[in-house]
Amino acid sequence: MISTTMTPKDALRTYFGFDSFKGEQEDVINSLLEGKHTFVIMPTGGGKSMCYQLPALMTEGTAIVVSPLIALMKNQVDAIRQVSENDSIAHFLNSSLNKTEANRVKSDVIEGKTKLLYVAPESLTKQENIDFLSSIKISFFAIDEAHCISEWGHDFRPEYRRLRPMIEKIDNVPIIALTATATEKVQLDIQKNLGMLDAEVYKASFNRKNLFYEIRPKKDVQRQIIKFIKERTGKSGIIYCLSRKKVEELAQVLSVNGIKALPYHAGLDATTRAKHQDMFLMEDVDVIVATIAFGMGIDKPDVRFVIHHDIPKSLESYYQETGRAGRDGGEGHCIAFYSYKDIEKLEKFLHGKPVAEQEIGFQLLQEVVSYAETSMNRRKFLLHYFGEEFDEVNGEGADMCDNSRYPKEKVEGKEDVILLLKTIKALQGKHKMKYFINLLTGKKSNDIVTYKHDQSEFFGAGKGKEESYWSGAIRQCIVEGFIGKEIESYGTLYLTVKGEQFLQSPHSFMVIKQNDFSDVDGADGTVTPKQGGQSADATLFSILKDLRKKIAKEKSVPPFVVFQDPSLEDMTVQYPITLEELQNIAGVGAGKAKRYGQPFVDVIAKYVEENDIDRPQDFVVKSVVNKSGSKVNIIMNIDKKLPLDVIAKSQQKEFEDFLTELEGIVASGTKLNIDYYINDVLDEDAIEEVFEYFMEDAESDSIAEAYDEFDGDYSEEELRLVRLKFMSEVAN
């Protein structure tokens, strides 16, 4: 029992001015005050910090709070200081302090002024800190963001695994572990590692009924994001990206498009990070574009949207990050942009890691894929993942997701589910989802041949249905409880008791048609120009093609030299009526707009007026000038006649990617003289032959068509180099 002289309710009123607790806060606090190990699983915004802050203020000694991020500590220390006249009530002890500051903190703790001391897990490994903490009276240890302990957690930190022996060295006092996201597997892992299997466990509902969940295909992301934010002017939001580079780039794009946005990532110095965080909290900016380093412990109740530019590595990460929206119970819109290419990119990052870590990582990613691609109620899917059942008809927030708001077609799948469950039962649960899909659709993968299941009665038994149908059926059966997923063996499927009951007494089972994410952009979310005249306005596209043909004839150049098809298609979406707006069109730079643009914007302006077209100006995205110096550096090196492969190497780019960059520079209207390099690669006759082809015979600038025309006499690289010379000299 921890000594205290007032009740939790009295203390709540005295320190925080509240009359009542949220959810199970009071029970948690009483458990800790009784000296019991306590484990709290409470969603973001549920009031976890109160569970250790209040007991710390009520009891004798100092509570040690282990926290993973310096920004998180600063934010929480600032918050707790608001309830006291004395700043000494809470401190943090980490690497951001100099020796004088650290000594002042220790002095306040020794004098008994400090009730909460926040430390990083790394700090507990230092002997001087262990010695210091061993010399003071500690009320209890609070392990915040406890999922960091588990290898199955979404933010595993190895130093968290060493906490228990460190705590025992210092003082054997009660431990309270807290997390916003924990599956049953993660929960058990945390308890085992902290030596608190006897802990009182408090698990709140994971249902954030006010959040709207939506997955969008990763197409033209920047435009979609700008449109979404401009429709919510003045509202606060967070956008998460996986890389620092993307954070910087997107924050710049938002800024030049009139949105008050700032970047936040670990590559910024501590002062800048703190400044950006404070500006967001004080509403000097509306949007923070961040890596996942941002938001943990940020107590801003009115974040109205959370956007994932890149899909996260796990559903735990997704749940925690979306949980930063609508903490006040108000509107919270959560959008994630999804492309399977992003998943493949994340899988590549796992290569080279220990096998067990790879397997865990792959399984967590597959859960994300299942969530993103499912057509069932997203809230039901998400809550099932965290071990909670949800009624998608009458449950709170049942219609708050894209799938329930705009339901997909359902088909009777009773016979298919019977086949699926029989197959899983026959194979005795030794295989993962992909294996069963391949087996049923009759796909001879290496492992199916190895197990000789290509000779099984189930091989190809479901080939009348597509792979996406079977993956959807399996996901639904997992959520329905017919199929279980064995976590220890990294996701193998097995038949449950409920599944066995269904086989014995089958009933109607409606399978939902799956979302289609096959036609999406690259993993960076940039625009993939449409091919073959798939314009938004077919009439205007036809007019622009005729105009292009006329101008090409006047200038004695092929039509694609004036503007390529993707550029014309983009014009039929954006309707640019000034040369400045024309520069926002894919593949049109300042030089090209000036040279060829005026007749096009005149025709479009006339067309817009005559047809009373409402131009989607919120779709017009101003691009950011390349400030990296990369373009300038390339042009200067070409002027110096440095070999292109040498320049590519200096830019740390593959030669193929470097050629793409050169093509972009030329497409924007800049002339590049690369004769010195081409003359070393090809003889004069070859250059002339390819150049003439593009000038006289080519119907488009397609390299594939050119390759076929010359029967493979020239490599794609050689053809691209001559095309660069051609476009630079003729188009610019």
N, C-alpha and C positions, 0 to 999 in steps of 0.2 A: 504493500500500500504506500503510495506517495503522499506525503503530508501536505494538507491544504486546509485553509480555514473557511472557505466560502463554497457555495454550490456552483456548479457550472452555469446555471441560469443567472445567478447573481453576478458572476464574473463576466458573462456575456453582456449584461446590461451595463456594468461598470466600465469595462474596457472598450466595447464596440458599440454600445448604445442600441443593441437589438433586444427585442423581447422574446424571440423564439428561435430555435435552431432549425436548420434545413435537414430534411430526411433523417438519416441515422447519426447525425453529428453528435448528439448528446450521448447516445449509447457508446459510440467510439471513445469519446472523451472519458466517460466513466470507466470503461475498460482499462484505459491507460492509467487513470488515477488509481485504480485498484492494483496497479503494478503488473498487469498482464501484458504479454506480447500481443500486439494487435495488428491485424492486416486489413487495409482499407482499399477496396477497388471501387472507385467513384469517378464517373465521367467528368471530363473537363467542364468546369463551371459549376460542379456540384458542391464546392466548398471544402475541398480536401485540406487546404492550408489551415483552416480554422481548427481542424482536428488535432493539430499539434501546437498551433500558436497559443490557443487559450490555455491548455494544460501547462504550457511553459510559463505563462504569466502568473498562473495560480500557485505554482509550486516552488519549493526551495531549490536553489542550485540553477545550473545553466543547461538548457536543452541543446544538444548538438544535432544540427540539421545537415544531413549529407545531401548535397544538391549538385547536379552534373554541369551546370553552366554558370559562368560568371555573371552574364546578363540577368539570368534568373535570380541569382542571389541578390544582386543590386536592387532589382525591382521589388523583391519581397522584403528586404531590409527597409527600403524607403517606405513601403506600405505599413509595416508594423510600427515604425517610428511615429506614424501619425496618431497612434492611440496613446502616446506617452509624451510627457513634457521633456523627457530626457532622451537624446539620441543614443545614449549608451545602452539603451534597452535591447538593441539588436545590432549585431556586427557580422561582417563576413571576414574570413581568414583564408586568403588564397594568393596566388602568384601575382595578382595585380597590385598588391600592396608593397610599398618599400619597407625597409627595416624599421624606420621610425613609426610608420603607420601601424605595422604589425605589433610593435611593442606597446603602442597606446591601446590597441584592442585587447591584448593580453592583460594589461594593467586593469582595464575596466572589468574584465572577466574575474580576475583575482579579487577585486574589491566588491564583487557581488552585484555590480550594476547591470550586468548583461544577462538577460533571460533566454535569449536565442542567439546561438553562434552558428552561422552557416559556414560549412567547409566543403571543399571539393574532395572527392574520394582519394585523389592523388595526395592531398595534404595529409591524410591519415597514414600514409606510408612513410612519412618523414619522421625519424626518431625524435627530433626536437619537439615536434607537435605531439607525438605520443607521450613524451615525458611531461609536457606542459598540461595536457588534458588529464593525465593520471594524477596530477597534483590538485585538481579542482573538484568541487562537488558537482556531479552531473545528475540531472533529474531523469533524463531518458535520451535515447537516440531516435531520431526520426530519419528514415531513409526515404527521401522524396524521389519520384520517378523510378520506383523500385524495379520496373521492367528492364532497366539497364543491366540488372544482375543476370538475367536469363539469356542464354544463347538463342533461345527461341523468341526472345523479345525483339522489337523492331529497332531498338537503339542500343544494342549490346555494347557494354563498356567493360573490358577485362578487369580493370581496377576495382569495379564493383564486386567482383567475385572474391576479393580479398578482404572485404569489410568485416566479416564475422570475427576472424582471428584478431584483427586490429581492435575491434570493439572490446573483445575479451581482455586484451592487454591493458586497456584503459580502465574500464569499469564494467562490471556485469550488471547492467541496469535494464529496465524494460526497453523493448524496441517497438516502434510503430513504423510499419512499411506502408507506403502509399503509392498507388499508380492509377492512371486514368484508363489504362487499357491492359487487360490481361485475360488471355484464354485460360482454360483450366490447366493446360500444360505449363504455361508461363507461371501461373499462380503457385503450382506445386514446386516448380524449380526455384522460385524466390524463397519460399518457406524452407525448403531443404537447405539451401545455401546459407540462409541467415540463422539456421538452427532454431526455427520457430514453428515447427510442425504443430505445436500445441497452441498456436495463436488463436485468439478470437477473430473470426473472419467476418467482415461486413462488406457486402457487395450490393451496391445500388443498381437500379435499372440503367441500362445503357441507352435507353430510348430518349433521344433528344427530339421531342415531338415537333418542335418549331423549325427544324432544319429541313430544307428541301434538297434532296440529293439528285444530281443529274450527271450523266456521262455523255460527252459529245465526241464525235469523231474528230481526230486531230487534223482539221482542214482549215487553212487560212486563219490560224489561231490569233495572230495579232489583231486582225480586223474584228474577229468575233469578240475579243476581250475589250477592245476600245468601244465597240458598239454597246456592249453590256454595261460598261462603267458609265458611259455618257448618258445612258437611260436612267442612271441612279446618281445623278450629280450631287456631290456633297456627302455621299454615304461612305463610310469607312470599309476598307477591304484589304485582304492579304492575298498576294499571288505567290505561289510556291513554284520554284524551278529547281532542277537537280544540280545545275552547274552555276558557278559564280559568273562565268562569262555570259550565260543567258540572262541572269539576274540584271547585270549591268546593261545589257543590250535592251531588254524589255523596259526597264525603268526609263531609259533614254527615249525610247519610242513613245511611251506613254506621255512623257513630259512635253515632247515636241508636238503632241496631239492635244495639248491643253488639259492634261490630267495631272493633278498635283501628286507626284509619285517619287519615292526615293528607294534606293537599293539597300539591302542589308545582308551581309554574309561575313564569314569568318576572315576573309581576306582584307576587310577594311580594318583600320586601326581602331583600338578600343574607344577612343574619343569620338570618332565619326559614328561608330555603331551606337554608342550611348545617345549621341545627338539625334540621330535618325529615329531611334526608338522613342525618345522624348517628344520629338516633333509629331510623331504619329499619335502618341497618347494625348498630346495637347491639341490635336486636330489642326496643326499647321500644314499637314499633308493628309490626303485622303487615303492613299494607297501605299503599302509597303510591298516591294517585290523582293522576295527573300529565298534563301536556301532554308532547309529545315532548322537551321540554328536559331531562327527567329520564332518567337511566339510562346515558348515554354514559360509559363508563369506570367505572361503578359495579361494583366487584369483590365482589359478594355471591354466593357460589357456590350458596346454597340457596334461590334464588327458585323457588318450586314452581308458580306459575302467573302467566301474563301474559294479561290480559283487555283486548281492544280494545272499549271502549264504542262508539266510532265507528271506522268502517273507515278505514285510513290512505290517504295520497295515492298510494302506490306500493308495489309488491311489495318493493322494496329496504328501505323503511321498515318494512314488516311483518316482513321477515326479520330485520332488525337488532333490532327491539324484542322479537320473540318469542325471539330469541337470548339475552335476559337471563335466561331461565328455565333451570334445570337445568344450570348450568355445571359442577357437580361430577359430572355424569354420572347424577345421580339423576332422580327424577320431574320432569317439566316439562309442564304442561297449558296449551295456548295456545288461547284461545277468542276469536273475533272475532264481534261482532254486526253483521249485514249487512242493510241496506235500500237499495234503489236510490235512494231519496230522499236518502240521504247522499251518493251519487255526484253527483246533480244539484246538491246544495248546494255540493259542492267544485268542480263545473264553473262555477258562478256566480262563485266567487272568482277564476277564471282570466280572466273578462271584463275588458277594459280593459288587459290585459297585452300586450306585443308579440306579433304573430301567431305567430312561431316558438316563443315560450315557451308560448303557448296550445296549439299543436299538440302539443308535447312533453308538456305537462300532461295533455291529453285522452288521448294514447296511453297514458301511464303509468296513468291511471285505468281505461282499458279493460282493461288487463292485470289490475288488481285485480278488476274485475267478472268477468273470465274465471275467475280463481282462486276467487272466492267462489261463483260459480254452478256451477262444474264438478262433475260426479259421479265423475270419475276419481280415481285415487290422488293426494292433494294433494302428497305428498312428491315423486312423479314429476313433477308439474306444476311445482312450485317449483324443483326442481333443473334441470329443462329450461330454465327461464327464465335460470338462471345458467350455462348451457352445459354441464351435467353430465348424463350418462345415468344412469338408475336402473332397476333390476329390481324391479318392483312385486310380484313373487312371492317371490323369494329374497333381495332386498336387505335390509340391516340397517334395521330399523324399518319394514318394508313394511306392517305392519298398524297402524301408529301414526297413524291419522287416521280421522275419522268416516266417510268414504266407503268405506274398505277394511274397517273394523270392521262397518259396516252397509251393505253394497253395494246399489246401486240395480239395478233390472231392466235387462238388456241385450237388444238386439234385433239380428238380422242386418242389417247395413247395407251389404253389398258393393255392391249396385246403386246405392244413394244416394251412396256415396263415389265410384263411377265417374262419376256425373252431376256431382257437385261438382267433381272434378278436371278433367273435360272443360270445365266452365264456366269455371274459373279459367284453364285453358290457352287457351281461345278468346279470352278478354278480355285476354290477355297481361299479366296482373298489374298492372293500372293502378288497381285499386280496393281498398277496405278491406272488412273482414268484413261490416259492416252492408249494404253495397251488394249483395254476393252473396246475402245472406239475403233482401233485398227482391226481387232478381231471381228467385230460385228460387221464392219464395212468391207471385210475381205482384203485388207491391205497386208501384204506379206512383209512385215518388218523383220529385221534380223532376229529380235528376241522371240517373235512368234514362231519363226522357223526353228530356233534353238529349242523351244519347249514343245515342238511338233504340234502346236495348236492349229497350224494350217490344215491339219488332218482332222480337226475336231468338228463335231456336228454344228458348232456355233460359228465356225469360220464363214463369213459372208452371209450369215443368216439375216443380217439387217442391212444389206447393201442397197435396199430400195430407198433408204433414207440417207440424207447427207450427214457428214461428220458433225456439223454444227447442231443438227437435230439431236444426235446422240449425246453430245456434250451437254446440251440444255437439259435433256431428260435425266442424265446422271446428276447434274447439279440440283434439279428439283427433287429427285429421290433422296439426295443427301439431306436437304433441308427438311423434307417430309419425314425423315427418320427411317426410311427403308434401307438405306445404305449408310454404313459407317466408314470413317476415314481413319486409318491407323497411323497416328502421328509418329510413334517411335520408329516405324519402318518407312518414314518419309512419304506417307500419303497413299499406301496401298488400300484398296477398297475391300469391304467385307459385308456380308448380308447380316442385318440386325434381326432381332426378334420381331420387330414391327414389319420388316420386309418379309420374313417367313410367314407371318400372319396374312399378309397381302397375297402371297402365292397360294395359300390354302383357301383364301376367300377373296378372290379378286373383285374389284369394283371399278367404276368409271374413274379415269385419271386423265385430266386435261393437260397436255404438254404445250407449253407456250413457245411460239416461233421465236427464234433467237435474233438479237440485234446483229446487223451486218456492218463490220468495221473493216471490210477488205479494201475499200476505196478511200484510203487516207493518205495524207501527206507524209513526207519524211519525218524522221524522229525529232528533227529540230523544229518542226511545226511551220516551216516556210511554205510558201505557195507552190504547189505543183501545177503549172499551167495546163489547162485542159487541151485536149488534142481534137483535131478534126471538126472544127466549127461548132462545138457544143456551146454556143453563146447563149447569153440570157435573153437577148433580143435578136431573133433570127433576121428580121427585116433590116435592122440597122447594120447587122453584120454583112449582109448582102450589099448594102449601099457602100459601106466602108471598103469592101473587097473591090468593088467597081472603081472607087476613087483611087485605091492603091494601084490598080492596073493602069489607070489613066496617067497617074504621076510617074509610075515606073517607065511607061512608054516615053513620056516627055523627057525623062532623065536618062533614058537608054540603059536602064539597069533592071535586073530581075525583080519582080514584085516583093519577094521576101527580104530584099535589101532595104526597102522602104520601112515596112513594119512586118514582123512575123505574125502568123495566125494567133498565137497566144496573146499577143499585144492587142490585136483587133478584138478578140473575145473579151478581154478585160475592159476595153472601151465600152462594150455593150452592157457591162455591169455597172461601171462607175459613171458613164456619161460625162467625160471631162469637157469643159467648155472654155478653158483658158490654157495657155501653154504651161503655166505653173501646175495646174491640175493634171495635165497630160504627163508630167514627169513622175506622177504617182502610179502610172500604169506600168505593169510588168514589162521589163525589157526596153523601157524608154528613158534615156538620160537627157540631160540638158541639151547636149549637142544635137541629138536626133530630133528632139522636140522643135528646136530652132530651125533645123534644116527642112524637115518634112511636115511639121505639126500643124501649121496654121490652117491649111485647107480642111484638115480632119476636124479640128475643134469648131471651125465655122459650120461644117456640115452637121456635126453632132448638136451644136447650139440650135440650129434651125429645126432639126428633127425633134429635139426636146420641146421646143416652143409649139410646133405644129401639132404634136401628139399629147401635149399637156402632161408631160412625164414628171413625176415627183422624183427628183434625183436623190439617191440614198447618200447624202453627204456624210452621214455618220459612218459610212463604210470607207470613206476616203482616208487612207492612212498615210500620213507624211512619213517618209523614211528618214533615217538618221544618217547624217554625213559620216563616212568612215573616218573616225578620228584616230584609229589605231596607228595610222601612218603606214599600214601595210600596202595600200594602193600606191601612195607616193613613193614608197621604198621600191616597189616593183618597177614603176615607170622610170625612176632614177637609175636603177640597175640595168634596165633595158637600154636606156640612153648611153650608159657606159659600155654597152655591148657585152655584158656578162652572159655566159651560157645560161639558157633557161633552166637546165637541170640544177645548176649551181645555185641560182636564185631560189628555186623551189626548196632545195635542201636548207638554205639559210633561213627560210620561212617555216621550216619543219613541216613541209607538206609533201604528200605523195605527188608525183608528177601529174597524174590524172586529175587530182583535185586542183593542182596549180593551173592546169590548162583551163579548167572550169572557171577559175578566178579571172584569168586573162580574158576569157570569153565574156564575162560579166563587165569587165572594164571597157572592152570594145563596144559591147551592146549599149553601154551608157553614153557612148558618143566620143570616147577618147581614142585617138589614133596611136597605134603601137607599131613601130618599125622593127620587125623581128627577122628581116631578110638575112642579117648576119648569121642567125642560127639556122634558119631553114636551108640556106645555101650549103651548110655543112652536112645537113641530113639528107637532102634530096638533090639530084642533078637538075640543071636548068630546064631540060625538056619535060621532066616529070612535073615540076612546079607549074610550068606553062599549061600542061595538059589538064591538070586538076583545076587550075585557076579558070581556064576556058570553060570547063564543065560547069562550074558554078555560075559563070557569066552567061553562057549560051543555052545550055541544055537542062540544067537543074530546075525542077518545078518547086523545090523547097530546099532548105539548107540541111536536110537530113543526112547525117553521116552514114546511116544504114543504107539509104538509097545510093549514096555515092560509092559505098563499099561494093554493093551489088553491081553497079554500073561498070566498075573497073575489075570485076571478077576477083576481088581480093588481091590485086597487084600491089595495092598500097595498104598499109596498116591503118587502123582507126586513128592512131596517134598522128601519123603523117597527114592524113586527110584533115584532121582537126587543125593542124598547124597551118596548112594552106588556106583552109577556110578562115582562119584568124587573119591571115594576110589579106585575103579577099575582102572580108567584111570591114577591115580597118581602112583599106584603100578606097573601096567603092561606096560603102554605106556611110562612112564618116567624112 
